[in-house]
Amino acid sequence: EPEDRHVDGKEAEPASASVALLLTSRKASSAMSLRADLSGVSARDLGAQVPSLAWLQALDAPIAGHLESGFDEAGLLTPVSVALSIGTGAVRPFADTPPVPFDGVDLRLTYRPDDAALQLEELAIRSAALEAGLEGTAWLKGNTNGVPEALVAQVRLTGFRADTQGLVSEPVAFSSGRLDARLTLDPFELTIGQMVLQDEGSRFSADGRI
């Protein structure tokens, strides 16, 4: 069935940032779909506007990519599909926090409103000190003025490589692993319940708080 109505719009942001919106609806239906294409948008700004991505406010970095969602005929939010490329930047939740630099992050996930879950299809982190790939599920916990207070994650590591900066002759690498963790947004704190890394008979485990 052909779509009956499209609404396009562009919103300007500082510097070269841009957001292009596409809203699609049909006759005889109150359901609608929405797509937002992003270029050069601040991670902090996106996290401030999208509650399910509030944790992005801890990053100083530009973002490109898209979000797709909509509303069903009952007016309820449909699952949100997210595909983002995060450029060179740093983890820096507060102005007085020492930055932790990274070269880039690729992120693909689906937010399920029914159970406030983020289905993580790909999280690929690249930096001089660390390269890691993750997939799994994170649940949003708590609510303060519509913003989640924490994420509880159960993820699989599809690859892990860390540069020990001279402690050993070569970087440490593992082919697989798993991670159970809780990320509190304010104060910003990562609690690792369990992290297990494995590779060809080698096994490393850790827990703690960052």
Phi, psi and omega in degrees: 000132182290148175283143189260338185210134175233142174233118179253147177204155177231138177241128181276143174234170181303155179058229186260014182291145177210152176227124177248125185250140175230117179249127183236130176224169181233155173295151176063021177210138177270356178288151179208156176240153183223135175231136176237122175258128187245146174212121177069021181280141178294135176301322179297318181294318179295317178298328179287335184265337184240104185305322181291346177247024183302331181294343176292345179294348177278357184252139167257096184191154175275153183231140169230153179145207181209158173233140177228133178201206179165193179227137179278185185292342176271000180083012181268145179295133175273167179308144182256118177266130186232129173224112187228144170245115183261125185280186180303132182187212183205152168279119182205082186297331180224158185300328182266009179272129176301129183289145173249105189286153172215159181271331181173160179218133171253131186226126172227126180205166173233127176267126179257108182298329185301320180237018176051047184243145172255112175274106187273108180273328178202130168223104182247119184251133179231127174204170179297327184266339189209138167230131183209148174236136183224151172209150182156214185224141173229140180249135176281134183236143178072170181200119175235109182054041177083000182249131179297150180267336184199165172236136173246120190240142169233108187228158173257141174264122181266000177175148182206127179217124182234134175272116184278004174053052173094353180291324172227168188290332182229157175301151178272130184227142175225146184271340182203170178172186177213157184215127170247123186209161175232127178249114175268134187274327181210102006288153181284114185208132178253120176251119180264110177288317177200134171230125179234126178242138184224149175191114174046054177089344177274145181217134179229135178228152182203159169210173180147192184223137180240000000 
